[in-house]
Every structure is written in structure tokens, then in C-alpha cells.
Amino acid sequence: MSGRTHAGACPERTCVGCRERAAKTDLLRTVAIGDACVPDPRGTLPGRGAYVHPALVCLDQAVRRRAFTRALRAPGALDTKALRQYVEQTTVAAQATVADQATP
């Protein structure tokens, strides 16, 4: 035996908000389109991407530290309203799903 495992490697990315490494599938990819930072949940939009946990805590940290501007190499400040709206919607949807599963 060679000692190799047959488990596939899972790509990891770093959250620009909390700076923790996580599986790429657990993070939300964002891209800069014009002067706005928009979510790219499918990961198919062209351009440079930055990854963040889909949680308001990480999003707020990234905005406060101007991490999106640096990570996406944008010339000026980016508008994050669309990104915040997407994260809020997914958070509410996830909480509703958990609540539905908890009730018998």
C-alpha cells in the first residue's frame, strides 16, 4: 500500500471578513461589477472574486475593514447593498428551513 487516501481534496478559500479558511462551498463568492460588490452564488461571473461567509457578522467586518476593495482590486469604494440584501435573504431562508424541520 502506498498510504495515499482516496478522499478527494476540497478546495479552501479565506473569508475576507473573519480571515478564517473554509471549504469553498461554505463561502459566498463576490465580484465587482462597476462600482458595486455583487454576490455570485453560482461562481460563474467573470472577473476577480472574493469570498465571504454568508453571515452578517463576516460581511460587516469585511465592509468595516474595506476588505472587498482590496481583495477585488477596485479603484474606489464599492457599494455592498446588493450583497447585504442577498445575505439577509439567505439567512432568513435558512432560519425558516431550520424552524420547519424542528416542528414535528
N, CA, C and O atoms as a GROMACS GRO file, in nm:
protein
  416
    1MET      N    1   0.083  -0.118   0.000
    1MET     CA    2   0.000   0.000   0.000
    1MET      C    3   0.088   0.125   0.000
    1MET      O    4   0.192   0.129   0.065
    2SER      N    5   0.044   0.223  -0.072
    2SER     CA    6   0.121   0.347  -0.083
    2SER      C    7   0.090   0.445   0.027
    2SER      O    8   0.166   0.540   0.045
    3GLY      N    9  -0.017   0.427   0.103
    3GLY     CA   10  -0.052   0.519   0.210
    3GLY      C   11  -0.134   0.637   0.164
    3GLY      O   12  -0.168   0.724   0.244
    4ARG      N   13  -0.167   0.642   0.038
    4ARG     CA   14  -0.248   0.752  -0.013
    4ARG      C   15  -0.395   0.729   0.020
    4ARG      O   16  -0.444   0.616   0.021
    5THR      N   17  -0.463   0.838   0.047
    5THR     CA   18  -0.606   0.827   0.071
    5THR      C   19  -0.680   0.851  -0.058
    5THR      O   20  -0.630   0.917  -0.149
    6HIS      N   21  -0.797   0.798  -0.065
    6HIS     CA   22  -0.876   0.812  -0.187
    6HIS      C   23  -0.980   0.922  -0.175
    6HIS      O   24  -1.060   0.943  -0.267
    7ALA      N   25  -0.980   0.993  -0.064
    7ALA     CA   26  -1.073   1.104  -0.048
    7ALA      C   27  -1.029   1.222  -0.134
    7ALA      O   28  -0.911   1.256  -0.139
    8GLY      N   29  -1.125   1.282  -0.201
    8GLY     CA   30  -1.094   1.397  -0.287
    8GLY      C   31  -1.062   1.520  -0.204
    8GLY      O   32  -1.121   1.543  -0.099
    9ALA      N   33  -0.970   1.599  -0.254
    9ALA     CA   34  -0.934   1.722  -0.186
    9ALA      C   35  -1.045   1.825  -0.207
    9ALA      O   36  -1.099   1.838  -0.317
   10CYS      N   37  -1.077   1.898  -0.103
   10CYS     CA   38  -1.180   2.001  -0.110
   10CYS      C   39  -1.110   2.136  -0.115
   10CYS      O   40  -1.032   2.169  -0.026
   11PRO      N   41  -1.136   2.216  -0.219
   11PRO     CA   42  -1.069   2.346  -0.227
   11PRO      C   43  -1.110   2.437  -0.111
   11PRO      O   44  -1.226   2.439  -0.070
   12GLU      N   45  -1.014   2.510  -0.059
   12GLU     CA   46  -1.038   2.601   0.053
   12GLU      C   47  -1.013   2.744   0.009
   12GLU      O   48  -0.930   2.770  -0.078
   13ARG      N   49  -1.087   2.836   0.069
   13ARG     CA   50  -1.070   2.978   0.046
   13ARG      C   51  -1.070   3.048   0.181
   13ARG      O   52  -1.112   2.990   0.282
   14THR      N   53  -1.024   3.172   0.184
   14THR     CA   54  -1.021   3.251   0.307
   14THR      C   55  -1.131   3.356   0.302
   14THR      O   56  -1.145   3.428   0.203
   15CYS      N   57  -1.209   3.365   0.408
   15CYS     CA   58  -1.314   3.465   0.420
   15CYS      C   59  -1.248   3.601   0.440
   15CYS      O   60  -1.162   3.616   0.527
   16VAL      N   61  -1.287   3.701   0.360
   16VAL     CA   62  -1.228   3.834   0.374
   16VAL      C   63  -1.277   3.906   0.497
   16VAL      O   64  -1.219   4.008   0.537
   17GLY      N   65  -1.384   3.856   0.560
   17GLY     CA   66  -1.437   3.919   0.681
   17GLY      C   67  -1.364   3.873   0.806
   17GLY      O   68  -1.302   3.953   0.875
   18CYS      N   69  -1.372   3.743   0.835
   18CYS     CA   70  -1.313   3.690   0.958
   18CYS      C   71  -1.173   3.633   0.938
   18CYS      O   72  -1.106   3.599   1.035
   19ARG      N   73  -1.129   3.621   0.814
   19ARG     CA   74  -0.996   3.571   0.778
   19ARG      C   75  -0.976   3.423   0.814
   19ARG      O   76  -0.862   3.379   0.829
   20GLU      N   77  -1.085   3.347   0.828
   20GLU     CA   78  -1.075   3.204   0.855
   20GLU      C   79  -1.085   3.127   0.724
   20GLU      O   80  -1.156   3.168   0.632
   21ARG      N   81  -1.012   3.016   0.717
   21ARG     CA   82  -1.018   2.931   0.600
   21ARG      C   83  -1.137   2.838   0.612
   21ARG      O   84  -1.166   2.786   0.720
   22ALA      N   85  -1.206   2.817   0.501
   22ALA     CA   86  -1.322   2.728   0.499
   22ALA      C   87  -1.332   2.666   0.360
   22ALA      O   88  -1.268   2.711   0.265
   23ALA      N   89  -1.413   2.563   0.350
   23ALA     CA   90  -1.436   2.500   0.221
   23ALA      C   91  -1.499   2.601   0.125
   23ALA      O   92  -1.581   2.684   0.166
   24LYS      N   93  -1.461   2.592   0.002
   24LYS     CA   94  -1.512   2.686  -0.099
   24LYS      C   95  -1.664   2.683  -0.106
   24LYS      O   96  -1.727   2.785  -0.132
   25THR      N   97  -1.723   2.566  -0.084
   25THR     CA   98  -1.868   2.553  -0.092
   25THR      C   99  -1.940   2.621   0.025
   25THR      O  100  -2.059   2.651   0.014
   26ASP      N  101  -1.871   2.646   0.136
   26ASP     CA  102  -1.930   2.710   0.252
   26ASP      C  103  -1.926   2.863   0.244
   26ASP      O  104  -1.988   2.931   0.325
   27LEU      N  105  -1.853   2.916   0.146
   27LEU     CA  106  -1.836   3.060   0.134
   27LEU      C  107  -1.913   3.113   0.014
   27LEU      O  108  -1.946   3.039  -0.078
   28LEU      N  109  -1.941   3.242   0.016
   28LEU     CA  110  -2.010   3.310  -0.093
   28LEU      C  111  -1.909   3.390  -0.174
   28LEU      O  112  -1.835   3.472  -0.119
   29ARG      N  113  -1.905   3.365  -0.304
   29ARG     CA  114  -1.814   3.440  -0.392
   29ARG      C  115  -1.879   3.573  -0.427
   29ARG      O  116  -1.998   3.579  -0.455
   30THR      N  117  -1.800   3.677  -0.426
   30THR     CA  118  -1.847   3.810  -0.465
   30THR      C  119  -1.755   3.864  -0.574
   30THR      O  120  -1.636   3.832  -0.578
   31VAL      N  121  -1.811   3.945  -0.661
   31VAL     CA  122  -1.733   4.008  -0.767
   31VAL      C  123  -1.772   4.156  -0.776
   31VAL      O  124  -1.879   4.196  -0.731
   32ALA      N  125  -1.683   4.234  -0.833
   32ALA     CA  126  -1.710   4.377  -0.853
   32ALA      C  127  -1.763   4.397  -0.994
   32ALA      O  128  -1.698   4.360  -1.092
   33ILE      N  129  -1.882   4.455  -1.002
   33ILE     CA  130  -1.940   4.492  -1.132
   33ILE      C  131  -1.964   4.642  -1.125
   33ILE      O  132  -2.051   4.690  -1.053
   34GLY      N  133  -1.886   4.714  -1.201
   34GLY     CA  134  -1.891   4.860  -1.193
   34GLY      C  135  -1.838   4.906  -1.058
   34GLY      O  136  -1.725   4.874  -1.021
   35ASP      N  137  -1.920   4.979  -0.986
   35ASP     CA  138  -1.878   5.025  -0.853
   35ASP      C  139  -1.957   4.954  -0.743
   35ASP      O  140  -1.970   5.005  -0.632
   36ALA      N  141  -2.009   4.835  -0.774
   36ALA     CA  142  -2.087   4.758  -0.677
   36ALA      C  143  -2.025   4.620  -0.656
   36ALA      O  144  -1.970   4.560  -0.749
   37CYS      N  145  -2.036   4.572  -0.535
   37CYS     CA  146  -1.991   4.438  -0.499
   37CYS      C  147  -2.116   4.350  -0.497
   37CYS      O  148  -2.204   4.370  -0.413
   38VAL      N  149  -2.125   4.254  -0.588
   38VAL     CA  150  -2.246   4.173  -0.601
   38VAL      C  151  -2.216   4.027  -0.570
   38VAL      O  152  -2.104   3.980  -0.590
   39PRO      N  153  -2.318   3.953  -0.520
   39PRO     CA  154  -2.298   3.811  -0.490
   39PRO      C  155  -2.292   3.729  -0.618
   39PRO      O  156  -2.356   3.762  -0.718
   40ASP      N  157  -2.215   3.623  -0.613
   40ASP     CA  158  -2.203   3.529  -0.725
   40ASP      C  159  -2.217   3.388  -0.669
   40ASP      O  160  -2.118   3.316  -0.660
   41PRO      N  161  -2.340   3.348  -0.631
   41PRO     CA  162  -2.356   3.218  -0.565
   41PRO      C  163  -2.320   3.099  -0.652
   41PRO      O  164  -2.279   2.995  -0.600
   42ARG      N  165  -2.335   3.112  -0.784
   42ARG     CA  166  -2.300   3.000  -0.873
   42ARG      C  167  -2.151   3.000  -0.907
   42ARG      O  168  -2.100   2.898  -0.955
   43GLY      N  169  -2.083   3.110  -0.883
   43GLY     CA  170  -1.940   3.116  -0.911
   43GLY      C  171  -1.905   3.124  -1.058
   43GLY      O  172  -1.799   3.077  -1.100
   44THR      N  173  -1.994   3.183  -1.138
   44THR     CA  174  -1.972   3.185  -1.282
   44THR      C  175  -1.949   3.324  -1.341
   44THR      O  176  -1.917   3.336  -1.459
   45LEU      N  177  -1.965   3.429  -1.261
   45LEU     CA  178  -1.944   3.563  -1.315
   45LEU      C  179  -1.796   3.586  -1.344
   45LEU      O  180  -1.710   3.537  -1.272
   46PRO      N  181  -1.767   3.660  -1.450
   46PRO     CA  182  -1.627   3.682  -1.484
   46PRO      C  183  -1.562   3.783  -1.389
   46PRO      O  184  -1.628   3.866  -1.327
   47GLY      N  185  -1.433   3.773  -1.381
   47GLY     CA  186  -1.356   3.868  -1.301
   47GLY      C  187  -1.303   3.808  -1.173
   47GLY      O  188  -1.327   3.692  -1.140
   48ARG      N  189  -1.230   3.892  -1.102
   48ARG     CA  190  -1.168   3.853  -0.977
   48ARG      C  191  -1.275   3.835  -0.870
   48ARG      O  192  -1.369   3.914  -0.862
   49GLY      N  193  -1.261   3.735  -0.788
   49GLY     CA  194  -1.359   3.708  -0.684
   49GLY      C  195  -1.300   3.718  -0.545
   49GLY      O  196  -1.181   3.699  -0.525
   50ALA      N  197  -1.386   3.749  -0.449
   50ALA     CA  198  -1.350   3.750  -0.308
   50ALA      C  199  -1.455   3.665  -0.237
   50ALA      O  200  -1.572   3.666  -0.275
   51TYR      N  201  -1.414   3.593  -0.135
   51TYR     CA  202  -1.503   3.501  -0.066
   51TYR      C  203  -1.532   3.550   0.075
   51TYR      O  204  -1.445   3.602   0.144
   52VAL      N  205  -1.659   3.531   0.116
   52VAL     CA  206  -1.702   3.573   0.250
   52VAL      C  207  -1.806   3.471   0.298
   52VAL      O  208  -1.882   3.416   0.219
   53HIS      N  209  -1.807   3.447   0.430
   53HIS     CA  210  -1.913   3.363   0.486
   53HIS      C  211  -2.046   3.433   0.464
   53HIS      O  212  -2.054   3.555   0.478
   54PRO      N  213  -2.151   3.360   0.430
   54PRO     CA  214  -2.282   3.425   0.411
   54PRO      C  215  -2.348   3.456   0.545
   54PRO      O  216  -2.458   3.407   0.574
   55ALA      N  217  -2.282   3.537   0.625
   55ALA     CA  218  -2.332   3.578   0.756
   55ALA      C  219  -2.308   3.728   0.771
   55ALA      O  220  -2.208   3.781   0.722
   56LEU      N  221  -2.400   3.794   0.837
   56LEU     CA  222  -2.391   3.939   0.852
   56LEU      C  223  -2.267   3.981   0.932
   56LEU      O  224  -2.212   4.088   0.910
   57VAL      N  225  -2.223   3.897   1.026
   57VAL     CA  226  -2.106   3.930   1.107
   57VAL      C  227  -1.982   3.943   1.018
   57VAL      O  228  -1.909   4.042   1.027
   58CYS      N  229  -1.959   3.846   0.933
   58CYS     CA  230  -1.843   3.849   0.844
   58CYS      C  231  -1.856   3.961   0.741
   58CYS      O  232  -1.758   4.027   0.707
   59LEU      N  233  -1.977   3.981   0.691
   59LEU     CA  234  -1.998   4.088   0.594
   59LEU      C  235  -1.967   4.224   0.655
   59LEU      O  236  -1.902   4.307   0.592
   60ASP      N  237  -2.014   4.248   0.779
   60ASP     CA  238  -1.987   4.375   0.846
   60ASP      C  239  -1.839   4.396   0.870
   60ASP      O  240  -1.788   4.507   0.854
   61GLN      N  241  -1.767   4.289   0.909
   61GLN     CA  242  -1.623   4.301   0.931
   61GLN      C  243  -1.552   4.336   0.802
   61GLN      O  244  -1.462   4.421   0.801
   62ALA      N  245  -1.591   4.272   0.692
   62ALA     CA  246  -1.527   4.298   0.564
   62ALA      C  247  -1.551   4.441   0.517
   62ALA      O  248  -1.460   4.506   0.465
   63VAL      N  249  -1.672   4.490   0.536
   63VAL     CA  250  -1.705   4.628   0.496
   63VAL      C  251  -1.627   4.726   0.582
   63VAL      O  252  -1.572   4.824   0.532
   64ARG      N  253  -1.623   4.701   0.713
   64ARG     CA  254  -1.554   4.792   0.804
   64ARG      C  255  -1.404   4.800   0.773
   64ARG      O  256  -1.344   4.907   0.783
   65ARG      N  257  -1.344   4.687   0.737
   65ARG     CA  258  -1.200   4.685   0.707
   65ARG      C  259  -1.169   4.717   0.561
   65ARG      O  260  -1.053   4.714   0.520
   66ARG      N  261  -1.273   4.747   0.482
   66ARG     CA  262  -1.257   4.774   0.338
   66ARG      C  263  -1.187   4.657   0.267
   66ARG      O  264  -1.103   4.678   0.180
   67ALA      N  265  -1.222   4.537   0.306
   67ALA     CA  266  -1.157   4.417   0.252
   67ALA      C  267  -1.199   4.390   0.109
   67ALA      O  268  -1.118   4.340   0.030
   68PHE      N  269  -1.324   4.421   0.072
   68PHE     CA  270  -1.369   4.395  -0.065
   68PHE      C  271  -1.294   4.482  -0.165
   68PHE      O  272  -1.256   4.436  -0.272
   69THR      N  273  -1.271   4.606  -0.129
   69THR     CA  274  -1.197   4.697  -0.217
   69THR      C  275  -1.057   4.644  -0.243
   69THR      O  276  -1.009   4.646  -0.356
   70ARG      N  277  -0.991   4.597  -0.138
   70ARG     CA  278  -0.855   4.543  -0.153
   70ARG      C  279  -0.855   4.411  -0.228
   70ARG      O  280  -0.776   4.392  -0.322
   71ALA      N  281  -0.942   4.319  -0.188
   71ALA     CA  282  -0.942   4.185  -0.247
   71ALA      C  283  -0.980   4.187  -0.395
   71ALA      O  284  -0.926   4.109  -0.474
   72LEU      N  285  -1.072   4.275  -0.431
   72LEU     CA  286  -1.117   4.281  -0.570
   72LEU      C  287  -1.037   4.382  -0.652
   72LEU      O  288  -1.061   4.400  -0.771
   73ARG      N  289  -0.941   4.446  -0.586
   73ARG     CA  290  -0.854   4.545  -0.651
   73ARG      C  291  -0.934   4.654  -0.721
   73ARG      O  292  -0.907   4.691  -0.835
   74ALA      N  293  -1.033   4.705  -0.650
   74ALA     CA  294  -1.119   4.810  -0.704
   74ALA      C  295  -1.054   4.947  -0.682
   74ALA      O  296  -0.989   4.968  -0.580
   75PRO      N  297  -1.070   5.039  -0.776
   75PRO     CA  298  -1.008   5.171  -0.762
   75PRO      C  299  -1.071   5.258  -0.654
   75PRO      O  300  -1.005   5.348  -0.602
   76GLY      N  301  -1.196   5.234  -0.621
   76GLY     CA  302  -1.264   5.316  -0.520
   76GLY      C  303  -1.353   5.231  -0.432
   76GLY      O  304  -1.351   5.108  -0.440
   77ALA      N  305  -1.430   5.295  -0.348
   77ALA     CA  306  -1.520   5.224  -0.258
   77ALA      C  307  -1.627   5.150  -0.337
   77ALA      O  308  -1.672   5.197  -0.441
   78LEU      N  309  -1.668   5.034  -0.286
   78LEU     CA  310  -1.769   4.953  -0.352
   78LEU      C  311  -1.900   4.959  -0.274
   78LEU      O  312  -1.902   4.961  -0.151
   79ASP      N  313  -2.010   4.961  -0.348
   79ASP     CA  314  -2.143   4.959  -0.287
   79ASP      C  315  -2.179   4.814  -0.255
   79ASP      O  316  -2.175   4.728  -0.344
   80THR      N  317  -2.212   4.785  -0.130
   80THR     CA  318  -2.241   4.648  -0.087
   80THR      C  319  -2.388   4.625  -0.054
   80THR      O  320  -2.420   4.529   0.015
   81LYS      N  321  -2.478   4.711  -0.102
   81LYS     CA  322  -2.620   4.696  -0.071
   81LYS      C  323  -2.677   4.566  -0.126
   81LYS      O  324  -2.751   4.496  -0.056
   82ALA      N  325  -2.645   4.531  -0.250
   82ALA     CA  326  -2.697   4.409  -0.310
   82ALA      C  327  -2.644   4.286  -0.237
   82ALA      O  328  -2.716   4.188  -0.218
   83LEU      N  329  -2.520   4.291  -0.196
   83LEU     CA  330  -2.460   4.180  -0.122
   83LEU      C  331  -2.526   4.164   0.014
   83LEU      O  332  -2.557   4.052   0.055
   84ARG      N  333  -2.549   4.274   0.084
   84ARG     CA  334  -2.615   4.269   0.215
   84ARG      C  335  -2.757   4.214   0.202
   84ARG      O  336  -2.800   4.133   0.284
   85GLN      N  337  -2.829   4.258   0.100
   85GLN     CA  338  -2.965   4.210   0.079
   85GLN      C  339  -2.965   4.059   0.053
   85GLN      O  340  -3.050   3.987   0.106
   86TYR      N  341  -2.872   4.011  -0.027
   86TYR     CA  342  -2.864   3.867  -0.056
   86TYR      C  343  -2.835   3.788   0.070
   86TYR      O  344  -2.898   3.685   0.094
   87VAL      N  345  -2.740   3.834   0.152
   87VAL     CA  346  -2.705   3.763   0.275
   87VAL      C  347  -2.822   3.762   0.372
   87VAL      O  348  -2.849   3.660   0.435
   88GLU      N  349  -2.893   3.873   0.384
   88GLU     CA  350  -3.010   3.879   0.473
   88GLU      C  351  -3.118   3.782   0.427
   88GLU      O  352  -3.179   3.715   0.509
   89GLN      N  353  -3.142   3.774   0.296
   89GLN     CA  354  -3.244   3.683   0.243
   89GLN      C  355  -3.206   3.537   0.267
   89GLN      O  356  -3.290   3.456   0.306
   90THR      N  357  -3.080   3.503   0.244
   90THR     CA  358  -3.038   3.364   0.263
   90THR      C  359  -3.039   3.327   0.411
   90THR      O  360  -3.068   3.212   0.446
   91THR      N  361  -3.008   3.423   0.499
   91THR     CA  362  -3.010   3.396   0.642
   91THR      C  363  -3.154   3.369   0.688
   91THR      O  364  -3.178   3.276   0.764
   92VAL      N  365  -3.248   3.451   0.643
   92VAL     CA  366  -3.388   3.432   0.679
   92VAL      C  367  -3.440   3.299   0.625
   92VAL      O  368  -3.512   3.228   0.694
   93ALA      N  369  -3.404   3.266   0.501
   93ALA     CA  370  -3.448   3.140   0.441
   93ALA      C  371  -3.391   3.020   0.516
   93ALA      O  372  -3.461   2.920   0.536
   94ALA      N  373  -3.266   3.028   0.558
   94ALA     CA  374  -3.203   2.919   0.632
   94ALA      C  375  -3.268   2.902   0.769
   94ALA      O  376  -3.288   2.789   0.814
   95GLN      N  377  -3.301   3.012   0.835
   95GLN     CA  378  -3.368   3.004   0.965
   95GLN      C  379  -3.507   2.945   0.951
   95GLN      O  380  -3.551   2.869   1.038
   96ALA      N  381  -3.578   2.979   0.845
   96ALA     CA  382  -3.712   2.925   0.823
   96ALA      C  383  -3.705   2.774   0.798
   96ALA      O  384  -3.791   2.700   0.845
   97THR      N  385  -3.604   2.729   0.725
   97THR     CA  386  -3.587   2.587   0.698
   97THR      C  387  -3.559   2.511   0.827
   97THR      O  388  -3.614   2.403   0.848
   98VAL      N  389  -3.475   2.565   0.911
   98VAL     CA  390  -3.444   2.501   1.039
   98VAL      C  391  -3.568   2.495   1.126
   98VAL      O  392  -3.593   2.394   1.191
   99ALA      N  393  -3.648   2.602   1.128
   99ALA     CA  394  -3.770   2.607   1.209
   99ALA      C  395  -3.871   2.504   1.158
   99ALA      O  396  -3.940   2.441   1.238
  100ASP      N  397  -3.882   2.487   1.026
  100ASP     CA  398  -3.974   2.390   0.970
  100ASP      C  399  -3.933   2.248   1.004
  100ASP      O  400  -4.020   2.163   1.027
  101GLN      N  401  -3.805   2.220   1.008
  101GLN     CA  402  -3.757   2.086   1.039
  101GLN      C  403  -3.772   2.056   1.188
  101GLN      O  404  -3.784   1.940   1.225
  102ALA      N  405  -3.770   2.158   1.273
  102ALA     CA  406  -3.778   2.138   1.417
  102ALA      C  407  -3.920   2.106   1.462
  102ALA      O  408  -3.939   2.037   1.562
  103THR      N  409  -4.020   2.153   1.389
  103THR     CA  410  -4.159   2.125   1.428
  103THR      C  411  -4.201   1.989   1.374
  103THR      O  412  -4.182   1.960   1.256
  104PRO      N  413  -4.258   1.905   1.461
  104PRO     CA  414  -4.298   1.771   1.415
  104PRO      C  415  -4.427   1.770   1.338
  104PRO      O  416  -4.472   1.665   1.294
   0.00000   0.00000   0.00000
